């Protein structure tokens, strides 16, 4: 029996969705947090670049804080940071600027996916970008926690002196926000890895199936 091959397009079972599989409303809200953190760290880094006496001020800041003389970071600060204060001051300002840029780019990418049409299509670079965003969130949380420990910040409590200031110190407030960004971006990374564009394209690619003389369309 003679058998020929016919090109047949296998269509996906489900119609394409405008919104990504990683969600919509929750990610959009998380992107606002990520944007705020990104702006905070970009401006903080730029402020350090604009300070002509930044290294001297950094040295004074580290030396005068209670966490330098006592606490879990005191040995590290006295043995490593202060002897190399210029190096760590430079690393800090570049790190803050880089983290802020990464967070803003990640937030912009989340926002882009909220749109319909070609502008909001999924691309192969999204999963790596989400992973880098998750690492940036963890770095922000760790850096903020280290500064809070160095400054000797205490856990939030009722304090009359904070009647007209934030009840939670800003450095401590940034810690859960950074963790939230890391959590959100990690979730995006895992979802995007399971919904790679290549996998969906393969499902709609033309395939060759055998067609016999008996079932040829006539």
Residue pairs with C-beta under 8 A, 6 or more apart in sequence:
1 212
1 213
1 214
2 212
2 213
3 210
3 211
3 212
3 213
4 210
4 211
4 212
4 216
5 208
5 209
5 210
5 211
6 208
6 209
6 211
7 206
7 207
7 208
8 206
8 207
8 208
8 209
9 204
9 206
9 207
10 203
10 204
10 205
10 207
11 204
12 200
12 203
12 204
18 116
18 120
19 113
19 114
20 113
20 120
20 122
20 191
20 195
21 191
21 194
21 195
22 113
22 187
22 188
22 191
22 192
22 195
23 191
24 114
26 184
27 110
27 113
27 114
27 184
27 188
28 110
28 111
28 114
30 110
30 180
30 181
30 184
31 107
31 110
31 111
32 107
33 177
33 180
33 181
34 103
34 104
34 106
34 107
34 110
34 133
34 137
34 181
34 184
35 103
35 104
35 107
36 177
37 100
37 103
37 137
37 140
37 174
37 177
37 178
37 181
38 99
38 100
38 101
38 102
38 103
38 104
38 106
38 107
39 100
39 104
40 100
40 174
41 96
41 97
41 99
41 100
41 103
41 140
42 96
42 97
42 100
42 101
42 104
43 100
44 96
44 100
45 93
45 94
45 95
45 96
45 97
45 98
45 100
46 97
48 54
48 58
48 89
48 92
48 93
48 96
49 93
49 97
51 57
54 89
54 93
55 85
55 86
55 89
55 90
58 85
58 88
58 89
58 92
59 82
59 85
59 89
62 68
62 77
62 81
62 82
62 85
62 150
63 82
65 150
65 151
65 152
66 151
66 152
67 73
67 74
67 77
67 149
67 150
67 151
67 152
68 74
68 77
68 78
68 82
68 150
71 149
71 150
71 152
72 149
73 146
73 149
73 150
77 150
81 88
95 139
95 143
96 143
99 136
99 139
99 140
99 143
102 132
102 133
102 136
103 133
103 136
103 137
103 140
103 181
105 129
105 133
106 129
106 130
106 132
106 133
106 136
106 181
106 185
109 126
109 129
109 130
110 188
112 119
112 120
113 120
113 122
113 126
114 120
122 192
122 195
122 197
123 197
124 196
124 197
124 198
126 188
126 192
127 189
127 192
127 193
127 196
130 185
130 186
130 188
130 189
130 192
131 185
131 186
131 189
133 181
133 182
133 185
133 188
134 181
134 182
134 183
134 185
134 186
134 189
135 182
136 181
136 182
136 185
137 178
137 179
137 180
137 181
137 182
137 183
137 184
137 185
138 178
138 179
138 182
139 178
140 174
140 177
140 178
140 181
141 174
141 175
141 176
141 177
141 178
141 179
141 182
142 178
144 171
144 172
144 174
144 175
144 178
145 171
145 172
145 175
147 171
148 169
148 171
148 172
148 175
151 169
151 171
153 169
153 171
153 172
155 172
156 167
156 168
156 169
156 172
159 167
166 173
